[in-house]
Amino acid sequence: MILDMQGANQSVIQDMQIFKKIPDPKSSVSKVECYVCGKGLTDGYCISAKTLPSGIALFCDTHYPLQ
């Protein structure tokens, strides 16, 4: 856009940005407990995830090395 202001040409540059609403991420929460014994963080155990052919399983520090 060019504006003529008292004989002087000045350029006005506008940076237009169109924002799209990004949908909220989907998430879920489940209790963290060992797949084998059912012990969890509230019992004082450390829980680790391991990827198995059937999916991801959670194990306590006792059962993790056995898998």
C-alpha positions as CSV (number, residue, x, y, z in Angstrom):
1,M,0.0,0.0,0.0
2,I,1.4,3.4,-0.9
3,L,0.3,6.5,1.0
4,D,0.7,10.0,-0.3
5,M,1.3,12.3,2.7
6,Q,2.0,15.9,1.8
7,G,3.9,15.0,-1.4
8,A,6.0,12.3,0.2
9,N,5.5,8.7,-0.8
10,Q,5.7,6.3,2.1
11,S,5.3,2.6,2.0
12,V,3.3,0.7,4.7
13,I,4.1,-2.9,5.0
14,Q,1.7,-5.1,6.9
15,D,2.6,-8.6,8.1
16,M,-0.7,-10.5,8.1
17,Q,-0.8,-13.7,10.0
18,I,-3.7,-16.1,9.9
19,F,-3.9,-18.2,13.0
20,K,-5.7,-21.6,12.9
21,K,-7.0,-23.0,16.2
22,I,-5.0,-26.1,17.0
23,P,-7.1,-28.8,18.6
24,D,-6.2,-29.8,22.2
25,P,-4.0,-32.9,22.4
26,K,-5.8,-36.1,23.4
27,S,-4.3,-37.8,26.5
28,S,-5.3,-40.4,29.1
29,V,-4.1,-41.3,32.5
30,S,-3.9,-44.7,34.1
31,K,-2.6,-46.1,37.4
32,V,1.1,-47.0,37.2
33,E,1.6,-50.5,38.5
34,C,3.7,-53.6,37.7
35,Y,2.1,-55.9,35.0
36,V,3.3,-59.0,37.1
37,C,2.6,-58.2,40.7
38,G,0.5,-55.0,40.7
39,K,2.9,-53.0,42.9
40,G,3.1,-49.3,42.1
41,L,4.6,-46.0,43.0
42,T,2.4,-45.7,46.1
43,D,3.9,-48.9,47.4
44,G,7.4,-47.4,47.1
45,Y,8.4,-49.3,43.9
46,C,10.1,-47.8,40.8
47,I,8.2,-48.6,37.7
48,S,9.7,-48.8,34.2
49,A,8.2,-49.4,30.8
50,K,9.3,-52.0,28.4
51,T,8.2,-52.5,24.8
52,L,7.2,-56.0,24.1
53,P,5.9,-57.6,20.9
54,S,2.4,-57.3,22.3
55,G,2.8,-53.7,23.3
56,I,4.1,-51.6,26.2
57,A,4.1,-53.1,29.7
58,L,5.1,-51.6,33.0
59,F,7.3,-53.5,35.5
60,C,8.5,-52.9,39.0
61,D,12.3,-52.9,39.7
62,T,12.0,-56.6,40.8
63,H,10.3,-57.9,37.6
64,Y,11.9,-55.6,35.0
65,P,15.1,-57.6,34.8
66,L,13.2,-60.9,34.4
67,Q,11.6,-59.9,31.1
